[in-house]
Amino acid sequence: MLVPVILKGGRTELVSKDELQHLIATEQVLYFKRSDGWAVFERDNMRHEKKPFGGADRREHEVYARD
């Protein structure tokens, strides 16, 4: 599926999701189309690099302990 984007400089393109990720990471995109409308780079929520989970690991709870 191709995603409509508006790049800095005003050029419009249809790009793959991988290309969109690259354009976002290199800050070349101004807007891109989501299912619910246009997203504005640096204003709307974006996907960010995943950070390690810092909470308790529930898989190590005593309920799951093997004897």
Order of alpha helices (4+ residues) and beta strands (2+ residues): beta-beta-alpha-beta-beta
